Each structure stands twice: as structure tokens, then as C-alpha cells.
Amino acid sequence: MSSDDEQIRQLIAAWHAATKAGDLDTVLGLMTDDVVFLVPGRPPMRKAEFEALSRVPSGSARPVIRSSSNVLEVQVSGDLAFARAELVVSVTAPGASAPNERAGHTLTVFQRIGGKWLLARDANLLAPVLPERA
């Protein structure tokens, strides 16, 4: 069995892969039922709202989502852990000519439930990436 640190890093990688593939059910399975997302400019978001905002109706085009993260730190204490990372996310809506890009830092809390690490709380400080001026 891999270390807690490795398991958390694998969960983060699985999250990115499932998001890119549009596999919302896998993403939902990586989080606790009482997960809370904190993002700038809006109230805390729970799992049901995350799902509703992420679910694409059958037959509809889905956005293209690309993301990458650089995990800077993982700390584990018992059945709780946190990870601090740099995150870049690019979302291209169907029919859009250019992606919406955001980047910044995240702080994510994980909880071990039944021997499996799950995302429990996530705070991100992502801000729009401004185009470079020539």
C-alpha cells in the first residue's frame, strides 16, 4: 500500500483525469457527502450544487476542461490531511473561440473514510489569467 501522501496525490491526479474526461460520477466519488467548496465571490458550495453545475444534459456538448496542479505540500494527521497546491484551469465552453483561464493557489482538506481518502473541503484562490501584452 502506498503512503498517505501518495494516496492523496493520486486522488488529485484522478480528479484532474476524470474532469478532463467529463466523468462527473468519478469526480463525485472522490469527495465526501458533506464536502464544501469555497471560491471567491460566491457563497460556499455543497456537493449537490457542484453536481448540478457540473452535469451536462445528455446529448449536449460539454465544455473542454484542462487543468494542472503542482502540489506544494501534503500534511497528514490521523484521518485528516491537507494539501496546498498551485492550480491552473482552462475551460472552453461549447462554441467559444477562446478558453476561460484561471490560476492560483488552493488549500484542500481530505478525510479518510473507510480507509479511503476523500476531498472534504476545498478553498481556491483562482483568479482570471490575463492575456499577456505584446
PAZAPA-4460 file (N, C-alpha, C; in steps of 0.05 Angstrom, whole numbers, plus 32768, in hexadecimal, padded with zeros to 4 digits):
% residues 134
    n_x    n_y    n_z   ca_x   ca_y   ca_z    c_x    c_y    c_z   seq   type   mol
   8011   7FE8   8000   8000   8000   8000   8012   8019   8000     1      M     A
   8009   802D   7FF1   8019   8045   7FF0   8014   8057   8009     2      S     A
   8026   8069   800C   8023   807B   8024   800B   808E   8021     3      S     A
   8003   8099   8037   7FED   80AC   8036   7FF2   80C3   8023     4      D     A
   800A   80CD   8023   8012   80E3   8011   800E   80DA   7FF4     5      D     A
   8017   80C3   7FED   8014   80B9   7FD1   7FF7   80B5   7FCB     6      E     A
   7FE7   80AA   7FDD   7FCA   80A6   7FD8   7FBC   80C0   7FD3     7      Q     A
   7FC3   80D5   7FE2   7FB7   80EF   7FDD   7FBF   80FB   7FC3     8      I     A
   7FD8   80F8   7FBC   7FE2   8102   7FA1   7FD4   80F2   7F8B     9      R     A
   7FCF   80D8   7F8F   7FC1   80C8   7F7B   7FA4   80D1   7F78    10      Q     A
   7F97   80D8   7F8F   7F7C   80E2   7F8E   7F7B   80FC   7F7E    11      L     A
   7F8E   810E   7F82   7F8E   8127   7F73   7F92   8121   7F56    12      I     A
   7FA4   810F   7F4E   7FA8   8108   7F32   7F8F   80FB   7F26    13      A     A
   7F82   80EA   7F36   7F69   80DE   7F2C   7F53   80F3   7F28    14      A     A
   7F52   8107   7F39   7F3E   811C   7F36   7F43   812B   7F1C    15      W     A
   7F5C   8132   7F16   7F62   8140   7EFD   7F5B   812F   7EE5    16      H     A
   7F63   8115   7EE6   7F5D   8103   7ECF   7F3F   8100   7ECA    17      A     A
   7F30   80FC   7EE0   7F13   80F8   7EDD   7F06   8112   7ED3    18      A     A
   7F0F   8129   7EDD   7F04   8142   7ED4   7F09   8146   7EB6    19      T     A
   7F21   8140   7EAD   7F28   8143   7E91   7F17   8130   7E80    20      K     A
   7F12   8118   7E8A   7F02   8104   7E7B   7EE4   810A   7E7D    21      A     A
   7EDC   811D   7E8D   7EBF   8122   7E91   7EB1   810D   7EA1    22      G     A
   7EC0   8100   7EB2   7EB6   80EA   7EC3   7EAD   80F5   7EDE    23      D     A
   7E96   8102   7EDF   7E8D   810F   7EF7   7E88   80FA   7F0D    24      L     A
   7E7E   80E3   7F07   7E79   80CF   7F1C   7E92   80C7   7F2B    25      D     A
   7EA8   80C5   7F1C   7EC2   80BF   7F2A   7ECA   80D6   7F3C    26      T     A
   7EC7   80EF   7F32   7ECE   8106   7F42   7EBD   8107   7F5B    27      V     A
   7EA3   8102   7F59   7E91   8102   7F70   7E99   80ED   7F84    28      L     A
   7EA4   80D6   7F7B   7EAC   80C1   7F8C   7EC6   80C6   7F9B    29      G     A
   7ED4   80DC   7F93   7EED   80E3   7FA0   7EE9   80F7   7FB7    30      L     A
   7ED0   80FE   7FBD   7ECA   8112   7FD1   7EB7   8107   7FE6    31      M     A
   7EB8   8112   7FFE   7EA6   810A   8014   7E8A   8115   800D    32      T     A
   7E76   8109   801A   7E5A   8112   8016   7E56   812F   8020    33      D     A
   7E66   8137   8035   7E63   8152   8040   7E78   8165   8037    34      D     A
   7E84   8160   801F   7E99   8171   8014   7E8F   818E   8013    35      V     A
   7EA2   81A1   8016   7E9D   81BD   8014   7EB3   81C9   8002    36      V     A
   7EAB   81D8   7FEE   7EBE   81E6   7FDC   7EBC   8204   7FE2    37      F     A
   7ED2   8211   7FE6   7ED4   822E   7FEA   7EE2   823A   7FD2    38      L     A
   7ED3   824C   7FC5   7EDF   825A   7FAE   7ED9   8278   7FB1    39      V     A
   7EEB   8288   7FA6   7EE7   82A5   7FA9   7ECC   82AF   7F9D    40      P     A
   7EBF   82C1   7FAA   7EA8   82CE   7F9F   7E8E   82BF   7FA0    41      G     A
   7E8D   82A8   7FAE   7E73   829A   7FAF   7E72   828B   7FCA    42      R     A
   7E59   8284   7FD2   7E57   8276   7FEC   7E62   825A   7FEA    43      P     A
   7E67   824D   8000   7E71   8232   8000   7E5F   8220   7FF0    44      P     A
   7E6B   820D   7FE1   7E5D   81FB   7FD0   7E5F   81DE   7FDB    45      M     A
   7E48   81D1   7FDC   7E47   81B5   7FE5   7E47   81A2   7FCD    46      R     A
   7E47   8188   7FD3   7E49   8173   7FBE   7E32   8175   7FAA    47      K     A
   7E19   8178   7FB3   7E02   8179   7FA1   7E04   8190   7F8D    48      A     A
   7E0D   81A7   7F97   7E10   81BE   7F84   7E27   81B9   7F71    49      E     A
   7E3D   81AE   7F7B   7E54   81A7   7F6A   7E4B   8195   7F53    50      F     A
   7E3B   8180   7F5B   7E31   816E   7F46   7E1F   817C   7F32    51      E     A
   7E0C   818C   7F3C   7DF9   819A   7F2B   7E08   81AC   7F17    52      A     A
   7E1C   81BA   7F20   7E2B   81CC   7F0F   7E3D   81BD   7EFB    53      L     A
   7E45   81A4   7F02   7E57   8195   7EF2   7E4A   8182   7EDF    54      S     A
   7E31   817A   7EE4   7E23   8166   7ED4   7E1B   8173   7EB9    55      R     A
   7E23   8166   7EA3   7E1B   816E   7E88   7E05   815D   7E7F    56      V     A
   7DEF   8169   7E76   7DD8   8159   7E6C   7DE1   8145   7E56    57      P     A
   7DD5   812E   7E56   7DDB   811A   7E42   7DD6   8126   7E26    58      S     A
   7DEA   8121   7E14   7DE8   812A   7DF9   7DF3   8146   7DF5    59      G     A
   7DF9   8154   7E0B   7E04   816F   7E09   7E22   816E   7E08    60      S     A
   7E2D   8182   7DFB   7E4A   8185   7DFA   7E54   818D   7E16    61      A     A
   7E6A   8182   7E1E   7E75   8189   7E38   7E8D   819B   7E35    62      R     A
   7E93   81AB   7E48   7EAA   81BC   7E46   7EC4   81AB   7E46    63      P     A
   7ED8   81B6   7E3A   7EF3   81A9   7E3C   7F01   81B4   7E54    64      V     A
   7F08   81A3   7E67   7F15   81AC   7E7F   7F31   81A0   7E80    65      I     A
   7F44   81B1   7E83   7F60   81A8   7E87   7F6A   81B4   7EA1    66      R     A
   7F79   81A4   7EB0   7F83   81AF   7EC9   7F9E   81A2   7ECF    67      S     A
   7FAD   81B0   7EDF   7FC7   81A5   7EE8   7FCC   81B1   7F04    68      S     A
   7FD8   81A1   7F15   7FDF   81AB   7F2F   7FFB   81A2   7F37    69      S     A
   8006   81B3   7F47   8020   81AD   7F53   801C   81AC   7F71    70      N     A
   801C   8194   7F7C   8017   8190   7F98   8031   8199   7FA7    71      V     A
   802E   81AD   7FB7   8045   81B8   7FC5   804A   81AC   7FE1    72      L     A
   8034   81A2   7FED   8036   8197   8008   801E   8185   800E    73      E     A
   8024   816F   801B   800F   815D   8026   8017   8158   8043    74      V     A
   8004   815C   8055   8007   8157   8071   7FF1   8144   807A    75      Q     A
   7FF8   8130   8089   7FE4   811C   8093   7FE5   811B   80B1    76      V     A
   7FCD   811A   80BD   7FCB   8117   80DA   7FB3   8105   80DF    77      S     A
   7FB8   80EC   80E5   7FA2   80D9   80E9   7F92   80D5   80D0    78      G     A
   7F78   80D9   80D2   7F66   80D6   80BC   7F5F   80F0   80AD    79      D     A
   7F6E   8105   80B3   7F6C   811E   80A5   7F87   8126   8099    80      L     A
   7F85   8133   8082   7F9D   813C   8074   7F97   8155   8065    81      A     A
   7FAC   8164   805E   7FA7   817B   804C   7FBD   817B   8037    82      F     A
   7FB6   8187   8021   7FCA   818B   800B   7FC8   81A8   8002    83      A     A
   7FDF   81B3   7FFD   7FE1   81CE   7FF2   7FEC   81CB   7FD6    84      R     A
   7FE0   81D9   7FC3   7FE9   81D5   7FA7   7FE5   81EF   7F97    85      A     A
   7FF3   81F0   7F81   7FEF   8204   7F6C   7FDE   81F6   7F57    86      E     A
   7FC9   8204   7F4D   7FB6   81F8   7F3B   7FB2   820A   7F23    87      L     A
   7FB0   81FE   7F0B   7FA9   820D   7EF3   7F92   81FD   7EE6    88      V     A
   7F7C   820C   7EE0   7F65   8200   7ED3   7F5D   8210   7EBB    89      V     A
   7F58   8201   7EA5   7F50   820D   7E8C   7F36   8200   7E84    90      S     A
   7F21   8211   7E80   7F07   8206   7E78   7EFE   8214   7E5E    91      V     A
   7EF9   8203   7E4A   7EEF   820D   7E30   7ED3   8204   7E2D    92      T     A
   7EC0   8217   7E2E   7EA4   8211   7E2C   7E9E   8209   7E0F    93      A     A
   7E8A   81F8   7E0B   7E82   81F0   7DF0   7E7D   8209   7DDE    94      P     A
   7E8A   820A   7DC7   7E87   8220   7DB5   7E98   8238   7DBB    95      G     A
   7EA6   8238   7DD1   7EB7   824F   7DD8   7ED1   824E   7DC8    96      A     A
   7EDB   8265   7DC1   7EF4   8266   7DB1   7F0D   8266   7DC3    97      S     A
   7F0A   826D   7DDC   7F21   826D   7DEE   7F19   8262   7E09    98      A     A
   7F2C   8257   7E17   7F27   824C   7E31   7F25   8261   7E47    99      P     A
   7F18   825B   7E5C   7F18   826C   7E74   7F2D   825F   7E86   100      N     A
   7F42   826E   7E8C   7F59   8262   7E9B   7F5A   8270   7EB7   101      E     A
   7F5F   825F   7ECB   7F62   8268   7EE6   7F7A   825A   7EF2   102      R     A
   7F87   8268   7F05   7F9E   825C   7F12   7FA1   8268   7F2E   103      A     A
   7FAD   8258   7F3F   7FB2   8262   7F5A   7FB8   824B   7F6D   104      G     A
   7FB4   8250   7F86   7FBB   823C   7F9B   7FA2   8230   7FA7   105      H     A
   7FA5   8217   7FB0   7F8F   8209   7FBD   7F98   81FE   7FD8   106      T     A
   7F85   81FA   7FE9   7F8A   81EC   8003   7F73   81D8   8005   107      L     A
   7F79   81BE   8005   7F65   81A9   8005   7F69   8197   801D   108      T     A
   7F52   8192   802A   7F52   8180   8041   7F46   8165   8039   109      V     A
   7F53   8150   8041   7F4B   8134   803A   7F44   8126   8054   110      F     A
   7F31   8114   8052   7F29   8103   8069   7F2B   80E6   8060   111      Q     A
   7F36   80D6   8072   7F37   80B9   806D   7F1E   80AC   8078   112      R     A
   7F0E   80A0   8066   7EF5   8093   806E   7EF7   8076   8063   113      I     A
   7EF4   8063   8075   7EF6   8047   806C   7F10   8040   805F   114      G     A
   7F25   804D   8068   7F40   8047   805D   7F46   8056   8043   115      G     A
   7F33   8066   8039   7F37   8074   8020   7F37   8092   8024   116      K     A
   7F4A   80A0   8018   7F4B   80BC   801A   7F37   80C9   8007   117      W     A
   7F28   80DD   8011   7F14   80EB   8001   7F18   8109   8006   118      L     A
   7F11   8119   7FF2   7F13   8136   7FF4   7EFB   813F   8005   119      L     A
   7F01   814E   801A   7EEC   8157   802D   7EE7   8175   802C   120      A     A
   7EFC   8185   8029   7EF9   81A2   8028   7F0E   81AC   8013   121      R     A
   7F05   81C0   8004   7F18   81CB   7FF0   7F14   81E9   7FEE   122      D     A
   7F2A   81F7   7FF2   7F2A   8214   7FEF   7F3E   821B   7FD9   123      A     A
   7F33   8229   7FC5   7F46   8231   7FB0   7F46   824F   7FAC   124      N     A
   7F5D   8259   7FA5   7F61   8275   7FA1   7F67   827B   7F83   125      L     A
   7F59   826C   7F71   7F5E   826F   7F55   7F53   828A   7F4B   126      L     A
   7F63   8296   7F3A   7F5C   82B0   7F2E   7F5F   82AE   7F10   127      A     A
   7F52   82BE   7F01   7F55   82BD   7EE4   7F72   82C2   7EDC   128      P     A
   7F7A   82B3   7EC7   7F95   82B7   7EBC   7F92   82CC   7EA7   129      V     A
   7FA0   82E2   7EAA   7F9E   82F8   7E97   7FB0   82F2   7E7F   130      L     A
   7FA7   82F9   7E67   7FB8   82F5   7E4F   7FD1   8306   7E51   131      P     A
   7FE6   82FB   7E48   8000   830A   7E48   7FFF   831F   7E33   132      E     A
   800A   8336   7E3A   800B   834C   7E26   8025   834B   7E17   133      R     A
   8023   8350   7DFD   803A   834F   7DEC   804B   8368   7DEF   134      A     A
***
